[in-house]
Amino acid sequence: MVNDPRAQYPKQAKTEGVASILSVPIPVKGTVIGVMRLYTSEPRRFSDNETELVCGLAEMSGIAIDNARMYDYLKKDHENLITEVHRWFDYGNM
């Protein structure tokens, strides 16, 4: 891993005991929003099945993050709507 040009911080990884890294993108609706990385202390090659599993987990993570963002947006929108309705009723009761 220390000699792999794709490794971001090879010296620090070696110091921390990282021997192998599997990095996969976290996609949301066709856009990469992050990276999921797995580190091992032993040098190894990840199998196609392991890589496929981690890619699936990254995709599910992207869906969960997107759902959490949407929930937060809808919750704030709902709270704003309730506030507006209360202001309209208060205005009508003057």
MODELLER restraints for C-alpha pairs under 7 A, 6 or more apart:
rsr = mdl.restraints
at = mdl.atoms
rsr.add(forms.Gaussian(group=physical.xy_distance, feature=features.Distance(at['CA:1:A'], at['CA:7:A']), mean=6.83, stdev=0.5))
rsr.add(forms.Gaussian(group=physical.xy_distance, feature=features.Distance(at['CA:1:A'], at['CA:10:A']), mean=6.77, stdev=0.5))
rsr.add(forms.Gaussian(group=physical.xy_distance, feature=features.Distance(at['CA:1:A'], at['CA:19:A']), mean=6.00, stdev=0.5))
rsr.add(forms.Gaussian(group=physical.xy_distance, feature=features.Distance(at['CA:1:A'], at['CA:20:A']), mean=6.20, stdev=0.5))
rsr.add(forms.Gaussian(group=physical.xy_distance, feature=features.Distance(at['CA:2:A'], at['CA:10:A']), mean=4.81, stdev=0.5))
rsr.add(forms.Gaussian(group=physical.xy_distance, feature=features.Distance(at['CA:2:A'], at['CA:11:A']), mean=6.65, stdev=0.5))
rsr.add(forms.Gaussian(group=physical.xy_distance, feature=features.Distance(at['CA:2:A'], at['CA:14:A']), mean=6.91, stdev=0.5))
rsr.add(forms.Gaussian(group=physical.xy_distance, feature=features.Distance(at['CA:17:A'], at['CA:41:A']), mean=5.57, stdev=0.5))
rsr.add(forms.Gaussian(group=physical.xy_distance, feature=features.Distance(at['CA:18:A'], at['CA:39:A']), mean=6.14, stdev=0.5))
rsr.add(forms.Gaussian(group=physical.xy_distance, feature=features.Distance(at['CA:18:A'], at['CA:40:A']), mean=5.75, stdev=0.5))
rsr.add(forms.Gaussian(group=physical.xy_distance, feature=features.Distance(at['CA:18:A'], at['CA:41:A']), mean=4.84, stdev=0.5))
rsr.add(forms.Gaussian(group=physical.xy_distance, feature=features.Distance(at['CA:19:A'], at['CA:40:A']), mean=5.80, stdev=0.5))
rsr.add(forms.Gaussian(group=physical.xy_distance, feature=features.Distance(at['CA:19:A'], at['CA:41:A']), mean=4.96, stdev=0.5))
rsr.add(forms.Gaussian(group=physical.xy_distance, feature=features.Distance(at['CA:19:A'], at['CA:42:A']), mean=5.32, stdev=0.5))
rsr.add(forms.Gaussian(group=physical.xy_distance, feature=features.Distance(at['CA:19:A'], at['CA:43:A']), mean=4.86, stdev=0.5))
rsr.add(forms.Gaussian(group=physical.xy_distance, feature=features.Distance(at['CA:20:A'], at['CA:39:A']), mean=5.72, stdev=0.5))
rsr.add(forms.Gaussian(group=physical.xy_distance, feature=features.Distance(at['CA:20:A'], at['CA:40:A']), mean=5.15, stdev=0.5))
rsr.add(forms.Gaussian(group=physical.xy_distance, feature=features.Distance(at['CA:20:A'], at['CA:41:A']), mean=6.77, stdev=0.5))
rsr.add(forms.Gaussian(group=physical.xy_distance, feature=features.Distance(at['CA:20:A'], at['CA:42:A']), mean=6.68, stdev=0.5))
rsr.add(forms.Gaussian(group=physical.xy_distance, feature=features.Distance(at['CA:20:A'], at['CA:43:A']), mean=5.26, stdev=0.5))
rsr.add(forms.Gaussian(group=physical.xy_distance, feature=features.Distance(at['CA:20:A'], at['CA:44:A']), mean=6.18, stdev=0.5))
rsr.add(forms.Gaussian(group=physical.xy_distance, feature=features.Distance(at['CA:21:A'], at['CA:37:A']), mean=6.60, stdev=0.5))
rsr.add(forms.Gaussian(group=physical.xy_distance, feature=features.Distance(at['CA:21:A'], at['CA:38:A']), mean=5.55, stdev=0.5))
rsr.add(forms.Gaussian(group=physical.xy_distance, feature=features.Distance(at['CA:21:A'], at['CA:39:A']), mean=4.67, stdev=0.5))
rsr.add(forms.Gaussian(group=physical.xy_distance, feature=features.Distance(at['CA:21:A'], at['CA:40:A']), mean=6.54, stdev=0.5))
rsr.add(forms.Gaussian(group=physical.xy_distance, feature=features.Distance(at['CA:22:A'], at['CA:37:A']), mean=5.48, stdev=0.5))
rsr.add(forms.Gaussian(group=physical.xy_distance, feature=features.Distance(at['CA:22:A'], at['CA:38:A']), mean=5.08, stdev=0.5))
rsr.add(forms.Gaussian(group=physical.xy_distance, feature=features.Distance(at['CA:22:A'], at['CA:39:A']), mean=6.66, stdev=0.5))
rsr.add(forms.Gaussian(group=physical.xy_distance, feature=features.Distance(at['CA:23:A'], at['CA:35:A']), mean=6.50, stdev=0.5))
rsr.add(forms.Gaussian(group=physical.xy_distance, feature=features.Distance(at['CA:23:A'], at['CA:36:A']), mean=5.70, stdev=0.5))
rsr.add(forms.Gaussian(group=physical.xy_distance, feature=features.Distance(at['CA:23:A'], at['CA:37:A']), mean=4.39, stdev=0.5))
rsr.add(forms.Gaussian(group=physical.xy_distance, feature=features.Distance(at['CA:23:A'], at['CA:38:A']), mean=6.56, stdev=0.5))
rsr.add(forms.Gaussian(group=physical.xy_distance, feature=features.Distance(at['CA:24:A'], at['CA:35:A']), mean=5.66, stdev=0.5))
rsr.add(forms.Gaussian(group=physical.xy_distance, feature=features.Distance(at['CA:24:A'], at['CA:36:A']), mean=5.39, stdev=0.5))
rsr.add(forms.Gaussian(group=physical.xy_distance, feature=features.Distance(at['CA:24:A'], at['CA:37:A']), mean=6.52, stdev=0.5))
rsr.add(forms.Gaussian(group=physical.xy_distance, feature=features.Distance(at['CA:24:A'], at['CA:55:A']), mean=6.16, stdev=0.5))
rsr.add(forms.Gaussian(group=physical.xy_distance, feature=features.Distance(at['CA:25:A'], at['CA:32:A']), mean=6.09, stdev=0.5))
rsr.add(forms.Gaussian(group=physical.xy_distance, feature=features.Distance(at['CA:25:A'], at['CA:34:A']), mean=5.99, stdev=0.5))
rsr.add(forms.Gaussian(group=physical.xy_distance, feature=features.Distance(at['CA:25:A'], at['CA:35:A']), mean=4.49, stdev=0.5))
rsr.add(forms.Gaussian(group=physical.xy_distance, feature=features.Distance(at['CA:25:A'], at['CA:36:A']), mean=6.22, stdev=0.5))
rsr.add(forms.Gaussian(group=physical.xy_distance, feature=features.Distance(at['CA:25:A'], at['CA:58:A']), mean=6.81, stdev=0.5))
rsr.add(forms.Gaussian(group=physical.xy_distance, feature=features.Distance(at['CA:26:A'], at['CA:32:A']), mean=5.55, stdev=0.5))
rsr.add(forms.Gaussian(group=physical.xy_distance, feature=features.Distance(at['CA:26:A'], at['CA:33:A']), mean=5.79, stdev=0.5))
rsr.add(forms.Gaussian(group=physical.xy_distance, feature=features.Distance(at['CA:26:A'], at['CA:34:A']), mean=5.03, stdev=0.5))
rsr.add(forms.Gaussian(group=physical.xy_distance, feature=features.Distance(at['CA:26:A'], at['CA:35:A']), mean=5.27, stdev=0.5))
rsr.add(forms.Gaussian(group=physical.xy_distance, feature=features.Distance(at['CA:26:A'], at['CA:36:A']), mean=6.46, stdev=0.5))
rsr.add(forms.Gaussian(group=physical.xy_distance, feature=features.Distance(at['CA:26:A'], at['CA:58:A']), mean=4.97, stdev=0.5))
rsr.add(forms.Gaussian(group=physical.xy_distance, feature=features.Distance(at['CA:26:A'], at['CA:59:A']), mean=5.87, stdev=0.5))
rsr.add(forms.Gaussian(group=physical.xy_distance, feature=features.Distance(at['CA:26:A'], at['CA:61:A']), mean=6.99, stdev=0.5))
rsr.add(forms.Gaussian(group=physical.xy_distance, feature=features.Distance(at['CA:26:A'], at['CA:62:A']), mean=5.52, stdev=0.5))
rsr.add(forms.Gaussian(group=physical.xy_distance, feature=features.Distance(at['CA:27:A'], at['CA:33:A']), mean=5.95, stdev=0.5))
rsr.add(forms.Gaussian(group=physical.xy_distance, feature=features.Distance(at['CA:27:A'], at['CA:59:A']), mean=5.97, stdev=0.5))
rsr.add(forms.Gaussian(group=physical.xy_distance, feature=features.Distance(at['CA:27:A'], at['CA:62:A']), mean=5.54, stdev=0.5))
rsr.add(forms.Gaussian(group=physical.xy_distance, feature=features.Distance(at['CA:28:A'], at['CA:62:A']), mean=5.25, stdev=0.5))
rsr.add(forms.Gaussian(group=physical.xy_distance, feature=features.Distance(at['CA:28:A'], at['CA:63:A']), mean=6.48, stdev=0.5))
rsr.add(forms.Gaussian(group=physical.xy_distance, feature=features.Distance(at['CA:28:A'], at['CA:66:A']), mean=6.78, stdev=0.5))
rsr.add(forms.Gaussian(group=physical.xy_distance, feature=features.Distance(at['CA:36:A'], at['CA:58:A']), mean=6.33, stdev=0.5))
